[in-house]
Amino acid sequence: MHSLDSSVRGVNTQKQIIGELIFPKIAAQQPELAGKITGMLLEMENSELITLIEDDNAMKLKVDEALGVYEEYVKNQGTEEDDSKKEETKA
């Protein structure tokens, strides 16, 4: 069990280090959403993240993709809130 604990800690440490490496790259593209996008990208496999660290073009594409997903999410949240307000008014 002890080795599992240290493995989990090792993975978490790797994620933290990778996050610290990718955050400035993301902040250069999207300063206001850098924290949110960093969190989204940290859901990826470490090997994929390392590739992004080494390839600025791949990083830019992935940040653009994450931004699109985030904007779509925000747009849908607004739609859901509007729908729930309409339901409240009907009641």
Secondary structure, DSSP 8 states (H G I E B T S, - for coil): -HHHHHHHHHHHHHHHHHHHHHHHHHHHH-GGGHHHHHHHHTTS-HHHHHHHHH-HHHHHHHHHHHHHHHHHHHHHHHHHHHHHHHHHHH-
